[in-house]
């Protein structure tokens, strides 16, 4: 069984401020290690659940966060950015049985995580009138290739969103955001439960966790400043709208990924 893992850091146990997520920042080292441990727990669970081949995408910021020293021999890792529209799930295709997202977080515009954002910190993203998370965008990206997402870890706000999308996707909540603070579970509990729940999620039938793609996509990118919005509205077939918004409509989700790659 071939499994894809995408790893972010803002939903990792304990992360609360941006300095804990930035390469070479003084507060970063512990959370880099915790991100690595949580990914390793997911890999262990996937292998216990039947995975024979794993592709891991380091999908945070520099995309050079994970210590890959102890990855098993049946795991390959993508470090750095390919700069293709698949972005955080680069390399994912129809050959994979399922995908796993580790350390994901609440969407931009949410109050459920002090590090909530979608793709960037200078804009929020809506799809079909609703604020969109990186979970939703990457789940749709996987669905383009017929690949379902079986397990996601991250903050409570995200896990609630996931259950509203598909209650069969297995989740683990690492923390809850309150204002500019977080209440996190024990890092040891996260490791134990991630391994157990990932293994369990490998047994969920694919058809139970497949998220269908909408037939049409209205994308709104809402910028913090009007000058960036005006400039980016010249993207082909995009439109400038009031309140610093670029609107784009398509029936092809790959085109959604393409505009997000260029405009966020």
Sine and cosine of phi, psi and omega as CSV:
sin_phi,cos_phi,sin_psi,cos_psi,sin_omega,cos_omega
0.00,0.00,0.73,-0.68,-0.06,-1.00
-0.97,-0.24,0.80,-0.60,-0.11,-0.99
-0.82,-0.58,0.62,-0.78,0.04,-1.00
-0.94,-0.35,0.72,-0.70,0.05,-1.00
-0.83,-0.56,0.80,-0.60,0.09,-1.00
-0.92,-0.40,0.78,-0.63,-0.10,-1.00
-0.85,-0.53,0.78,-0.62,0.09,-1.00
-0.89,-0.46,-0.01,-1.00,-0.07,-1.00
-0.85,-0.52,-0.40,0.92,-0.11,-0.99
-0.94,0.33,-0.21,0.98,0.10,-0.99
-0.96,-0.28,0.10,0.99,0.06,-1.00
-0.94,0.35,0.50,-0.87,-0.01,-1.00
-0.80,0.60,0.84,-0.55,0.14,-0.99
1.00,-0.08,-0.45,0.89,-0.06,-1.00
-0.86,0.51,0.74,-0.67,-0.12,-0.99
-0.70,-0.71,-0.59,0.81,-0.02,-1.00
-0.84,-0.55,0.36,-0.93,-0.08,-1.00
-0.88,0.47,-0.54,0.84,-0.04,-1.00
-0.91,0.42,-0.32,0.95,0.05,-1.00
-0.99,0.13,-0.09,1.00,-0.08,-1.00
-0.90,-0.44,-0.01,1.00,-0.17,-0.99
-0.96,-0.28,0.81,-0.59,0.00,-1.00
-0.78,0.63,0.77,-0.64,0.04,-1.00
0.97,0.25,-0.01,1.00,0.11,-0.99
-0.95,0.30,0.48,-0.88,-0.07,-1.00
-0.85,0.52,-0.54,0.84,-0.08,-1.00
-1.00,0.00,0.04,1.00,-0.22,-0.98
-0.98,0.18,-0.56,0.83,-0.26,-0.96
-0.86,0.52,-0.71,0.70,-0.01,-1.00
-0.88,0.48,-0.68,0.73,-0.10,-1.00
-0.97,0.23,-0.44,0.90,0.19,-0.98
-0.88,0.48,-0.70,0.71,0.02,-1.00
-0.91,0.42,-0.65,0.76,0.00,-1.00
-0.92,0.39,-0.63,0.77,0.09,-1.00
-0.85,0.53,-0.71,0.70,0.01,-1.00
-0.88,0.47,-0.69,0.72,-0.01,-1.00
-0.89,0.46,-0.67,0.74,-0.02,-1.00
-0.92,0.39,-0.60,0.80,0.08,-1.00
-0.91,0.41,-0.68,0.74,0.02,-1.00
-0.89,0.46,-0.61,0.79,0.06,-1.00
-0.90,0.44,-0.65,0.76,0.04,-1.00
-0.90,0.43,-0.66,0.75,0.03,-1.00
-0.89,0.46,-0.70,0.71,0.03,-1.00
-0.87,0.50,-0.68,0.74,0.02,-1.00
-0.91,0.41,-0.64,0.77,0.01,-1.00
-0.90,0.44,-0.68,0.73,0.01,-1.00
-0.91,0.41,-0.67,0.74,0.05,-1.00
-0.88,0.47,-0.49,0.87,0.00,-1.00
-1.00,0.04,0.02,1.00,0.10,-1.00
0.88,-0.47,0.01,1.00,0.01,-1.00
-0.92,0.39,0.74,-0.67,0.05,-1.00
-0.94,-0.34,-0.28,0.96,-0.01,-1.00
-0.55,-0.83,0.74,-0.67,-0.05,-1.00
-0.76,-0.65,0.72,-0.70,0.17,-0.98
-0.92,-0.40,0.84,-0.54,-0.06,-1.00
-0.95,-0.31,0.78,-0.63,0.08,-1.00
-0.94,-0.34,0.90,-0.44,0.21,-0.98
-0.96,0.29,0.93,-0.38,-0.22,-0.98
-0.85,-0.52,0.47,0.89,0.03,-1.00
-0.88,-0.48,0.80,-0.60,0.21,-0.98
0.79,0.62,-0.96,-0.27,0.00,-1.00
-0.93,0.36,-0.31,0.95,-0.12,-0.99
0.87,0.49,0.47,0.88,0.04,-1.00
-0.70,-0.71,0.78,0.62,-0.10,-1.00
-0.98,-0.20,-0.60,0.80,-0.19,-0.98
-0.98,0.20,0.67,-0.74,0.18,-0.98
-0.99,0.14,0.93,-0.37,-0.12,-0.99
-0.99,-0.10,0.22,0.98,-0.11,-0.99
-0.85,0.53,-0.59,0.81,-0.16,-0.99
-0.92,-0.38,0.35,0.94,0.06,-1.00
-0.91,0.41,0.63,-0.78,0.02,-1.00
-0.92,0.39,0.30,-0.95,-0.13,-0.99
-0.94,0.33,-0.27,0.96,0.03,-1.00
-1.00,-0.08,0.29,0.96,-0.01,-1.00
-0.87,-0.49,0.79,-0.61,0.15,-0.99
-0.95,-0.31,0.44,-0.90,-0.07,-1.00
-0.75,-0.66,0.67,-0.74,0.13,-0.99
-0.98,-0.19,0.91,-0.42,0.07,-1.00
-0.94,-0.33,0.57,-0.82,-0.08,-1.00
0.99,0.16,0.07,-1.00,-0.08,-1.00
-0.96,-0.28,0.74,-0.67,0.05,-1.00
-0.97,0.24,-0.42,0.91,-0.06,-1.00
0.93,0.38,0.40,0.91,0.19,-0.98
-0.99,-0.14,0.28,-0.96,-0.13,-0.99
-0.89,0.46,-0.31,0.95,0.03,-1.00
-0.94,0.35,-0.36,0.93,0.23,-0.97
0.78,0.62,-0.96,-0.28,-0.08,-1.00
-0.94,0.33,-0.20,0.98,0.07,-1.00
-0.84,-0.55,0.56,0.83,0.05,-1.00
-0.84,0.55,0.67,-0.75,0.00,-1.00
1.00,0.00,-0.15,0.99,0.03,-1.00
-0.97,0.23,0.75,-0.66,0.05,-1.00
-0.54,-0.84,-0.11,-0.99,-0.12,-0.99
-0.93,0.36,-0.13,0.99,-0.01,-1.00
-0.97,0.23,-0.20,0.98,-0.05,-1.00
-1.00,0.03,0.59,-0.81,0.02,-1.00
-0.98,0.19,-0.62,0.78,-0.02,-1.00
-0.27,-0.96,0.23,-0.97,-0.01,-1.00
-0.84,-0.54,0.43,-0.90,0.01,-1.00
-0.73,-0.68,0.71,-0.70,0.03,-1.00
-0.90,-0.44,0.82,-0.57,-0.03,-1.00
-0.90,-0.43,0.71,-0.71,0.08,-1.00
0.95,0.31,0.44,0.90,0.02,-1.00
-0.98,0.21,0.13,-0.99,-0.21,-0.98
-0.52,-0.85,0.20,-0.98,0.01,-1.00
-0.90,0.44,0.39,-0.92,-0.09,-1.00
-0.97,0.26,0.36,-0.93,0.14,-0.99
-0.84,0.54,0.67,-0.74,-0.07,-1.00
1.00,-0.08,-0.10,0.99,-0.01,-1.00
-1.00,-0.06,0.49,-0.87,0.08,-1.00
-0.98,-0.19,0.18,0.98,-0.16,-0.99
-1.00,0.03,-0.07,1.00,0.02,-1.00
-0.41,-0.91,0.80,-0.61,0.00,-1.00
-0.88,0.47,-0.24,0.97,0.04,-1.00
-0.96,-0.28,0.29,0.96,-0.02,-1.00
-0.87,0.49,0.71,-0.70,0.07,-1.00
-0.18,-0.98,0.18,-0.98,0.13,-0.99
-0.75,-0.66,0.96,-0.27,0.09,-1.00
0.95,0.31,-0.59,0.81,-0.01,-1.00
-0.48,-0.88,0.13,-0.99,-0.01,-1.00
-0.96,-0.27,0.00,1.00,-0.03,-1.00
-0.97,-0.26,0.12,0.99,0.02,-1.00
-0.35,-0.94,0.39,-0.92,0.19,-0.98
-0.93,-0.36,0.35,-0.94,-0.06,-1.00
-0.82,-0.57,0.75,-0.66,0.15,-0.99
-0.90,-0.43,0.60,-0.80,0.14,-0.99
-0.80,-0.60,0.85,-0.53,-0.03,-1.00
0.80,0.60,0.68,0.74,0.14,-0.99
1.00,0.07,-0.07,1.00,-0.03,-1.00
-0.89,-0.46,0.63,-0.78,0.10,-0.99
-0.85,0.53,0.71,-0.70,-0.09,-1.00
-0.95,-0.31,0.62,-0.78,0.06,-1.00
-0.99,-0.16,0.25,-0.97,0.12,-0.99
-0.90,0.44,-0.53,0.85,0.10,-0.99
-0.84,0.55,-0.77,0.63,-0.06,-1.00
-0.91,0.42,-0.71,0.70,-0.01,-1.00
-0.86,0.50,-0.71,0.70,-0.05,-1.00
-0.97,0.23,-0.46,0.89,0.12,-0.99
-0.92,0.39,-0.67,0.74,0.09,-1.00
-0.90,0.43,-0.63,0.78,0.03,-1.00
-0.88,0.48,-0.67,0.74,0.05,-1.00
-0.91,0.42,-0.62,0.78,-0.01,-1.00
-0.90,0.44,-0.46,0.89,0.09,-1.00
-0.83,0.56,-0.49,0.87,-0.03,-1.00
-0.96,-0.27,0.17,0.99,0.02,-1.00
0.96,0.29,0.37,0.93,-0.05,-1.00
-0.97,-0.26,0.85,-0.53,0.04,-1.00
-1.00,0.07,0.37,-0.93,0.10,-1.00
-0.99,-0.14,0.81,-0.59,-0.09,-1.00
-0.98,-0.22,-0.46,0.89,-0.06,-1.00
-0.55,-0.84,0.63,-0.78,0.08,-1.00
-0.64,-0.77,0.71,-0.70,0.18,-0.98
-0.92,-0.38,0.51,-0.86,-0.01,-1.00
0.26,-0.96,-0.27,-0.96,-0.08,-1.00
-0.96,0.28,0.25,-0.97,-0.06,-1.00
-0.86,0.51,-0.66,0.75,0.01,-1.00
-0.85,0.53,-0.64,0.77,0.02,-1.00
-0.93,0.36,-0.69,0.72,-0.03,-1.00
-0.89,0.45,-0.56,0.83,0.07,-1.00
-0.92,0.40,-0.66,0.75,0.06,-1.00
-0.87,0.49,-0.70,0.72,-0.04,-1.00
-0.88,0.48,-0.69,0.72,-0.02,-1.00
-0.91,0.40,-0.47,0.89,0.08,-1.00
-0.95,0.30,-0.49,0.87,0.03,-1.00
-0.98,0.20,-0.74,0.67,0.02,-1.00
-0.36,-0.93,0.93,-0.36,-0.11,-0.99
-0.94,0.34,-0.19,0.98,-0.02,-1.00
-1.00,0.06,-0.22,0.97,0.07,-1.00
-0.94,0.34,0.80,-0.60,-0.04,-1.00
-0.98,0.19,0.70,-0.71,-0.03,-1.00
-0.73,-0.68,0.33,-0.94,0.18,-0.98
-0.66,-0.75,0.79,-0.62,-0.01,-1.00
-1.00,-0.03,0.89,-0.46,-0.02,-1.00
-1.00,0.10,-0.41,0.91,-0.11,-0.99
-0.19,-0.98,0.18,-0.98,0.09,-1.00
-0.76,-0.65,0.70,-0.71,0.02,-1.00
-1.00,-0.02,0.66,-0.75,0.10,-0.99
-0.71,-0.70,0.96,-0.28,-0.07,-1.00
0.87,0.50,-0.83,-0.56,0.00,-1.00
-0.99,-0.15,0.29,0.96,-0.03,-1.00
-0.86,-0.51,0.20,-0.98,0.11,-0.99
-0.72,-0.70,0.51,-0.86,0.21,-0.98
-0.93,-0.37,0.92,-0.39,-0.09,-1.00
-0.95,-0.32,0.48,-0.88,0.15,-0.99
-0.97,0.23,0.13,-0.99,0.07,-1.00
-0.90,0.44,0.71,-0.70,0.10,-1.00
-0.82,0.58,-0.56,0.83,0.02,-1.00
-0.91,0.42,-0.63,0.78,0.04,-1.00
-0.90,0.44,-0.67,0.74,0.02,-1.00
-0.85,0.53,-0.71,0.70,-0.02,-1.00
-0.89,0.45,-0.70,0.71,-0.02,-1.00
-0.90,0.44,-0.74,0.67,-0.06,-1.00
-0.96,0.29,-0.56,0.83,0.04,-1.00
-0.88,0.48,-0.74,0.67,0.02,-1.00
-0.87,0.50,-0.73,0.68,-0.04,-1.00
-0.90,0.43,-0.72,0.69,-0.09,-1.00
-0.96,0.26,-0.57,0.82,0.09,-1.00
-0.89,0.46,-0.71,0.70,0.05,-1.00
-0.84,0.54,-0.70,0.72,0.03,-1.00
-0.89,0.45,-0.65,0.76,-0.05,-1.00
-0.92,0.40,-0.38,0.92,0.01,-1.00
-0.93,0.37,-0.30,0.95,-0.04,-1.00
-1.00,-0.08,-0.13,0.99,0.01,-1.00
-0.96,0.30,0.80,-0.60,0.00,-1.00
-0.83,0.55,0.65,-0.76,-0.06,-1.00
-0.83,0.56,-0.65,0.76,-0.06,-1.00
-0.92,0.40,-0.35,0.94,0.00,-1.00
-0.98,0.18,-0.35,0.94,-0.07,-1.00
-0.91,-0.42,0.02,1.00,0.01,-1.00
-0.95,0.31,0.80,-0.60,0.03,-1.00
-0.99,-0.13,0.85,-0.52,-0.03,-1.00
-0.95,0.30,0.54,-0.84,0.08,-1.00
-0.99,0.13,0.71,-0.71,0.15,-0.99
-0.86,0.51,0.36,-0.93,0.00,-1.00
-0.98,0.20,-0.38,0.93,-0.08,-1.00
-0.58,-0.81,0.55,-0.84,-0.04,-1.00
-0.79,-0.62,0.85,-0.53,0.19,-0.98
-0.96,-0.27,0.93,-0.38,-0.04,-1.00
-0.98,-0.18,0.75,-0.66,0.12,-0.99
-0.83,-0.56,0.85,-0.53,0.09,-1.00
-0.96,-0.29,0.91,-0.42,-0.13,-0.99
-0.97,-0.25,0.94,-0.33,-0.11,-0.99
-1.00,0.00,0.34,-0.94,0.06,-1.00
-0.96,0.26,-0.45,0.89,-0.03,-1.00
-0.74,-0.67,0.52,-0.85,-0.11,-0.99
-0.96,0.29,-0.44,0.90,-0.05,-1.00
-0.93,0.37,-0.65,0.76,0.05,-1.00
-0.91,0.41,-0.65,0.76,0.02,-1.00
-0.89,0.46,-0.70,0.71,-0.01,-1.00
-0.88,0.47,-0.74,0.68,0.00,-1.00
-0.86,0.51,-0.72,0.69,-0.09,-1.00
-0.96,0.27,-0.26,0.97,0.03,-1.00
-0.93,0.36,-0.17,0.99,0.05,-1.00
-1.00,0.07,0.04,1.00,0.17,-0.98
-0.85,0.53,0.64,-0.77,-0.06,-1.00
-0.78,0.62,0.79,-0.61,0.06,-1.00
0.94,0.35,0.19,0.98,0.10,-1.00
-1.00,-0.02,0.34,-0.94,-0.05,-1.00
-0.71,-0.70,0.67,-0.74,0.10,-1.00
-0.99,0.15,0.75,-0.66,0.02,-1.00
-0.84,-0.55,0.35,-0.94,0.03,-1.00
-0.84,0.54,0.37,-0.93,0.01,-1.00
0.91,0.42,0.69,0.73,0.20,-0.98
0.89,0.46,0.61,0.79,-0.12,-0.99
-0.91,-0.42,0.67,-0.74,0.18,-0.98
-0.95,-0.32,0.81,-0.59,-0.02,-1.00
-0.94,-0.34,0.61,-0.79,-0.02,-1.00
-0.55,-0.83,0.76,-0.65,-0.05,-1.00
-0.84,-0.54,0.72,-0.69,-0.02,-1.00
-0.38,-0.93,0.32,-0.95,0.14,-0.99
-0.96,-0.29,0.16,0.99,-0.03,-1.00
-0.87,-0.48,0.92,-0.38,-0.07,-1.00
-0.92,0.40,-0.42,0.91,0.07,-1.00
-0.88,0.47,-0.54,0.84,0.06,-1.00
-0.93,0.36,-0.50,0.86,0.12,-0.99
-0.89,0.45,-0.73,0.68,0.03,-1.00
-0.87,0.49,-0.60,0.80,-0.02,-1.00
-0.91,0.41,-0.73,0.69,-0.02,-1.00
-0.92,0.38,-0.60,0.80,0.05,-1.00
-0.91,0.42,-0.57,0.82,0.03,-1.00
-0.90,0.45,-0.61,0.79,-0.07,-1.00
-1.00,0.01,-0.48,0.88,-0.18,-0.98
-0.94,-0.35,0.01,1.00,0.07,-1.00
-0.80,-0.60,0.00,0.00,0.00,0.00
